[in-house]
Amino acid sequence: MINNVVLVGRITRDPELRYTPQNQAVATFSLAVNRQFKNANGEREADFINCVIWRQQAENLANWAKRGSLIGVTGRIQTRNYENQQGQRVYVTEVVADSFQMLESKGGTKQNEESQNNTAPNFARDNSHDIPGTEISDDDLPF
Protein backbone atom coordinates (compact mmCIF):
# COMPACT_ATOMS: atom_id res chain seq x y z
CA MET A 1 0.00 0.00 0.00
CA ILE A 2 1.19 3.51 -0.80
CA ASN A 3 0.45 6.68 1.14
CA ASN A 4 2.78 9.40 -0.13
CA VAL A 5 2.07 13.11 -0.38
CA VAL A 6 4.14 15.82 -2.05
CA LEU A 7 2.86 19.40 -1.75
CA VAL A 8 4.16 22.80 -2.80
CA GLY A 9 2.38 25.78 -1.30
CA ARG A 10 2.52 28.83 0.89
CA ILE A 11 2.11 28.74 4.66
CA THR A 12 -1.13 30.52 5.61
CA ARG A 13 -0.11 31.44 9.18
CA ASP A 14 3.05 31.11 11.25
CA PRO A 15 3.59 27.47 12.32
CA GLU A 16 2.43 26.74 15.86
CA LEU A 17 5.19 24.92 17.77
CA ARG A 18 4.29 22.96 20.91
CA TYR A 19 5.83 20.18 22.97
CA THR A 20 4.23 16.95 24.15
CA PRO A 21 4.50 15.90 27.83
CA GLN A 22 7.39 13.67 26.64
CA ASN A 23 9.12 16.84 25.30
CA GLN A 24 8.59 15.92 21.62
CA ALA A 25 8.33 18.99 19.37
CA VAL A 26 5.26 19.17 17.13
CA ALA A 27 4.30 21.98 14.78
CA THR A 28 0.97 22.49 13.05
CA PHE A 29 0.52 24.63 9.96
CA SER A 30 -1.68 25.05 6.94
CA LEU A 31 -0.58 25.19 3.31
CA ALA A 32 -2.39 27.05 0.54
CA VAL A 33 -1.91 24.95 -2.59
CA ASN A 34 -3.16 26.38 -5.87
CA ARG A 35 -5.36 24.21 -8.07
CA GLN A 36 -4.18 23.62 -11.63
CA PHE A 37 -7.24 25.13 -13.29
CA LYS A 38 -9.00 28.47 -13.03
CA ASN A 39 -12.68 28.72 -12.10
CA ALA A 40 -15.47 30.13 -14.33
CA ASN A 41 -14.45 33.69 -13.33
CA GLY A 42 -10.87 33.08 -14.48
CA GLU A 43 -9.56 32.99 -10.90
CA ARG A 44 -7.24 30.35 -9.51
CA GLU A 45 -8.65 28.62 -6.44
CA ALA A 46 -6.59 27.06 -3.68
CA ASP A 47 -6.96 24.22 -1.23
CA PHE A 48 -6.00 24.87 2.39
CA ILE A 49 -4.37 21.73 3.72
CA ASN A 50 -3.74 21.13 7.42
CA CYS A 51 -0.33 19.66 8.18
CA VAL A 52 1.62 18.48 11.22
CA ILE A 53 5.36 17.85 11.54
CA TRP A 54 7.31 16.35 14.43
CA ARG A 55 10.63 16.49 16.31
CA GLN A 56 13.63 18.40 14.90
CA GLN A 57 11.79 19.06 11.63
CA ALA A 58 9.05 20.84 13.63
CA GLU A 59 11.59 23.08 15.34
CA ASN A 60 13.31 23.84 12.03
CA LEU A 61 9.99 24.74 10.40
CA ALA A 62 9.00 27.03 13.28
CA ASN A 63 12.40 28.78 13.15
CA TRP A 64 12.63 29.22 9.37
CA ALA A 65 9.13 29.30 7.85
CA LYS A 66 6.64 32.10 8.39
CA ARG A 67 3.27 33.09 6.94
CA GLY A 68 3.63 33.36 3.16
CA SER A 69 6.76 31.17 2.92
CA LEU A 70 6.84 28.90 -0.13
CA ILE A 71 7.72 25.38 0.96
CA GLY A 72 7.69 21.85 -0.37
CA VAL A 73 6.46 19.10 1.94
CA THR A 74 6.74 15.32 1.72
CA GLY A 75 4.73 13.05 3.98
CA ARG A 76 1.54 11.01 4.23
CA ILE A 77 -2.18 11.53 4.75
CA GLN A 78 -3.55 10.55 8.15
CA THR A 79 -7.08 10.46 9.48
CA ARG A 80 -8.12 10.52 13.13
CA ASN A 81 -11.20 11.27 15.17
CA TYR A 82 -12.07 12.41 18.65
CA GLU A 83 -15.06 13.44 20.72
CA ASN A 84 -15.34 17.19 21.36
CA GLN A 85 -16.66 18.86 24.52
CA GLN A 86 -20.23 18.78 23.15
CA GLY A 87 -20.00 14.99 22.77
CA GLN A 88 -19.85 15.12 18.97
CA ARG A 89 -17.47 12.93 16.97
CA VAL A 90 -14.99 15.09 15.00
CA TYR A 91 -13.09 13.64 12.03
CA VAL A 92 -9.76 15.13 10.98
CA THR A 93 -7.73 14.50 7.82
CA GLU A 94 -4.25 16.00 7.73
CA VAL A 95 -0.83 15.58 6.16
CA VAL A 96 1.84 14.26 8.50
CA ALA A 97 5.00 15.77 7.03
CA ASP A 98 8.25 13.84 7.19
CA SER A 99 10.33 16.69 5.78
CA PHE A 100 10.08 20.09 4.19
CA GLN A 101 12.14 22.27 1.90
CA MET A 102 12.24 26.06 1.81
CA LEU A 103 11.75 27.03 -1.84
CA GLU A 104 12.64 30.72 -1.59
CA SER A 105 15.34 32.76 0.05
CA LYS A 106 14.28 35.03 2.91
CA GLY A 107 13.90 37.94 0.47
CA GLY A 108 11.70 35.80 -1.72
CA THR A 109 12.75 37.31 -5.06
CA LYS A 110 15.06 35.95 -7.71
CA GLN A 111 16.89 39.29 -7.92
CA ASN A 112 17.54 39.21 -4.18
CA GLU A 113 18.87 35.65 -4.41
CA GLU A 114 21.28 36.55 -7.18
CA SER A 115 22.53 39.77 -5.58
CA GLN A 116 23.09 38.32 -2.12
CA ASN A 117 23.65 34.66 -3.03
CA ASN A 118 21.31 33.92 -0.11
CA THR A 119 19.98 30.37 -0.39
CA ALA A 120 17.41 28.76 1.86
CA PRO A 121 18.51 25.81 3.98
CA ASN A 122 17.58 22.31 2.89
CA PHE A 123 15.69 20.42 5.60
CA ALA A 124 14.86 17.38 3.47
CA ARG A 125 16.01 14.12 5.01
CA ASP A 126 16.78 12.61 1.59
CA ASN A 127 18.05 15.16 -0.92
CA SER A 128 17.37 12.83 -3.87
CA HIS A 129 13.68 13.81 -3.60
CA ASP A 130 14.10 17.61 -3.68
CA ILE A 131 11.10 19.47 -5.01
CA PRO A 132 11.94 21.96 -7.76
CA GLY A 133 11.03 25.58 -7.02
CA THR A 134 8.22 27.26 -8.89
CA GLU A 135 7.79 30.89 -9.78
CA ILE A 136 4.67 32.26 -8.07
CA SER A 137 3.68 35.89 -8.24
CA ASP A 138 1.76 37.74 -5.54
CA ASP A 139 -1.31 37.59 -7.84
CA ASP A 140 -1.31 33.80 -7.47
CA LEU A 141 -1.55 33.91 -3.66
CA PRO A 142 -4.97 33.12 -2.23
CA PHE A 143 -4.39 35.48 0.73
C-alpha positions as a Markdown table, in Angstrom:
| # | Residue | x | y | z |
|---|---|---|---|---|
| 1 | Met | 0.0 | 0.0 | 0.0 |
| 2 | Ile | 1.2 | 3.5 | -0.8 |
| 3 | Asn | 0.4 | 6.7 | 1.1 |
| 4 | Asn | 2.8 | 9.4 | -0.1 |
| 5 | Val | 2.1 | 13.1 | -0.4 |
| 6 | Val | 4.1 | 15.8 | -2.1 |
| 7 | Leu | 2.9 | 19.4 | -1.8 |
| 8 | Val | 4.2 | 22.8 | -2.8 |
| 9 | Gly | 2.4 | 25.8 | -1.3 |
| 10 | Arg | 2.5 | 28.8 | 0.9 |
| 11 | Ile | 2.1 | 28.7 | 4.7 |
| 12 | Thr | -1.1 | 30.5 | 5.6 |
| 13 | Arg | -0.1 | 31.4 | 9.2 |
| 14 | Asp | 3.0 | 31.1 | 11.3 |
| 15 | Pro | 3.6 | 27.5 | 12.3 |
| 16 | Glu | 2.4 | 26.7 | 15.9 |
| 17 | Leu | 5.2 | 24.9 | 17.8 |
| 18 | Arg | 4.3 | 23.0 | 20.9 |
| 19 | Tyr | 5.8 | 20.2 | 23.0 |
| 20 | Thr | 4.2 | 16.9 | 24.2 |
| 21 | Pro | 4.5 | 15.9 | 27.8 |
| 22 | Gln | 7.4 | 13.7 | 26.6 |
| 23 | Asn | 9.1 | 16.8 | 25.3 |
| 24 | Gln | 8.6 | 15.9 | 21.6 |
| 25 | Ala | 8.3 | 19.0 | 19.4 |
| 26 | Val | 5.3 | 19.2 | 17.1 |
| 27 | Ala | 4.3 | 22.0 | 14.8 |
| 28 | Thr | 1.0 | 22.5 | 13.0 |
| 29 | Phe | 0.5 | 24.6 | 10.0 |
| 30 | Ser | -1.7 | 25.0 | 6.9 |
| 31 | Leu | -0.6 | 25.2 | 3.3 |
| 32 | Ala | -2.4 | 27.0 | 0.5 |
| 33 | Val | -1.9 | 24.9 | -2.6 |
| 34 | Asn | -3.2 | 26.4 | -5.9 |
| 35 | Arg | -5.4 | 24.2 | -8.1 |
| 36 | Gln | -4.2 | 23.6 | -11.6 |
| 37 | Phe | -7.2 | 25.1 | -13.3 |
| 38 | Lys | -9.0 | 28.5 | -13.0 |
| 39 | Asn | -12.7 | 28.7 | -12.1 |
| 40 | Ala | -15.5 | 30.1 | -14.3 |
| 41 | Asn | -14.5 | 33.7 | -13.3 |
| 42 | Gly | -10.9 | 33.1 | -14.5 |
| 43 | Glu | -9.6 | 33.0 | -10.9 |
| 44 | Arg | -7.2 | 30.4 | -9.5 |
| 45 | Glu | -8.6 | 28.6 | -6.4 |
| 46 | Ala | -6.6 | 27.1 | -3.7 |
| 47 | Asp | -7.0 | 24.2 | -1.2 |
| 48 | Phe | -6.0 | 24.9 | 2.4 |
| 49 | Ile | -4.4 | 21.7 | 3.7 |
| 50 | Asn | -3.7 | 21.1 | 7.4 |
| 51 | Cys | -0.3 | 19.7 | 8.2 |
| 52 | Val | 1.6 | 18.5 | 11.2 |
| 53 | Ile | 5.4 | 17.9 | 11.5 |
| 54 | Trp | 7.3 | 16.4 | 14.4 |
| 55 | Arg | 10.6 | 16.5 | 16.3 |
| 56 | Gln | 13.6 | 18.4 | 14.9 |
| 57 | Gln | 11.8 | 19.1 | 11.6 |
| 58 | Ala | 9.1 | 20.8 | 13.6 |
| 59 | Glu | 11.6 | 23.1 | 15.3 |
| 60 | Asn | 13.3 | 23.8 | 12.0 |
| 61 | Leu | 10.0 | 24.7 | 10.4 |
| 62 | Ala | 9.0 | 27.0 | 13.3 |
| 63 | Asn | 12.4 | 28.8 | 13.1 |
| 64 | Trp | 12.6 | 29.2 | 9.4 |
| 65 | Ala | 9.1 | 29.3 | 7.8 |
| 66 | Lys | 6.6 | 32.1 | 8.4 |
| 67 | Arg | 3.3 | 33.1 | 6.9 |
| 68 | Gly | 3.6 | 33.4 | 3.2 |
| 69 | Ser | 6.8 | 31.2 | 2.9 |
| 70 | Leu | 6.8 | 28.9 | -0.1 |
| 71 | Ile | 7.7 | 25.4 | 1.0 |
| 72 | Gly | 7.7 | 21.8 | -0.4 |
| 73 | Val | 6.5 | 19.1 | 1.9 |
| 74 | Thr | 6.7 | 15.3 | 1.7 |
| 75 | Gly | 4.7 | 13.1 | 4.0 |
| 76 | Arg | 1.5 | 11.0 | 4.2 |
| 77 | Ile | -2.2 | 11.5 | 4.7 |
| 78 | Gln | -3.6 | 10.6 | 8.1 |
| 79 | Thr | -7.1 | 10.5 | 9.5 |
| 80 | Arg | -8.1 | 10.5 | 13.1 |
| 81 | Asn | -11.2 | 11.3 | 15.2 |
| 82 | Tyr | -12.1 | 12.4 | 18.7 |
| 83 | Glu | -15.1 | 13.4 | 20.7 |
| 84 | Asn | -15.3 | 17.2 | 21.4 |
| 85 | Gln | -16.7 | 18.9 | 24.5 |
| 86 | Gln | -20.2 | 18.8 | 23.1 |
| 87 | Gly | -20.0 | 15.0 | 22.8 |
| 88 | Gln | -19.9 | 15.1 | 19.0 |
| 89 | Arg | -17.5 | 12.9 | 17.0 |
| 90 | Val | -15.0 | 15.1 | 15.0 |
| 91 | Tyr | -13.1 | 13.6 | 12.0 |
| 92 | Val | -9.8 | 15.1 | 11.0 |
| 93 | Thr | -7.7 | 14.5 | 7.8 |
| 94 | Glu | -4.2 | 16.0 | 7.7 |
| 95 | Val | -0.8 | 15.6 | 6.2 |
| 96 | Val | 1.8 | 14.3 | 8.5 |
| 97 | Ala | 5.0 | 15.8 | 7.0 |
| 98 | Asp | 8.2 | 13.8 | 7.2 |
| 99 | Ser | 10.3 | 16.7 | 5.8 |
| 100 | Phe | 10.1 | 20.1 | 4.2 |
| 101 | Gln | 12.1 | 22.3 | 1.9 |
| 102 | Met | 12.2 | 26.1 | 1.8 |
| 103 | Leu | 11.8 | 27.0 | -1.8 |
| 104 | Glu | 12.6 | 30.7 | -1.6 |
| 105 | Ser | 15.3 | 32.8 | 0.1 |
| 106 | Lys | 14.3 | 35.0 | 2.9 |
| 107 | Gly | 13.9 | 37.9 | 0.5 |
| 108 | Gly | 11.7 | 35.8 | -1.7 |
| 109 | Thr | 12.8 | 37.3 | -5.1 |
| 110 | Lys | 15.1 | 35.9 | -7.7 |
| 111 | Gln | 16.9 | 39.3 | -7.9 |
| 112 | Asn | 17.5 | 39.2 | -4.2 |
| 113 | Glu | 18.9 | 35.7 | -4.4 |
| 114 | Glu | 21.3 | 36.6 | -7.2 |
| 115 | Ser | 22.5 | 39.8 | -5.6 |
| 116 | Gln | 23.1 | 38.3 | -2.1 |
| 117 | Asn | 23.7 | 34.7 | -3.0 |
| 118 | Asn | 21.3 | 33.9 | -0.1 |
| 119 | Thr | 20.0 | 30.4 | -0.4 |
| 120 | Ala | 17.4 | 28.8 | 1.9 |
| 121 | Pro | 18.5 | 25.8 | 4.0 |
| 122 | Asn | 17.6 | 22.3 | 2.9 |
| 123 | Phe | 15.7 | 20.4 | 5.6 |
| 124 | Ala | 14.9 | 17.4 | 3.5 |
| 125 | Arg | 16.0 | 14.1 | 5.0 |
| 126 | Asp | 16.8 | 12.6 | 1.6 |
| 127 | Asn | 18.0 | 15.2 | -0.9 |
| 128 | Ser | 17.4 | 12.8 | -3.9 |
| 129 | His | 13.7 | 13.8 | -3.6 |
| 130 | Asp | 14.1 | 17.6 | -3.7 |
| 131 | Ile | 11.1 | 19.5 | -5.0 |
| 132 | Pro | 11.9 | 22.0 | -7.8 |
| 133 | Gly | 11.0 | 25.6 | -7.0 |
| 134 | Thr | 8.2 | 27.3 | -8.9 |
| 135 | Glu | 7.8 | 30.9 | -9.8 |
| 136 | Ile | 4.7 | 32.3 | -8.1 |
| 137 | Ser | 3.7 | 35.9 | -8.2 |
| 138 | Asp | 1.8 | 37.7 | -5.5 |
| 139 | Asp | -1.3 | 37.6 | -7.8 |
| 140 | Asp | -1.3 | 33.8 | -7.5 |
| 141 | Leu | -1.5 | 33.9 | -3.7 |
| 142 | Pro | -5.0 | 33.1 | -2.2 |
| 143 | Phe | -4.4 | 35.5 | 0.7 |
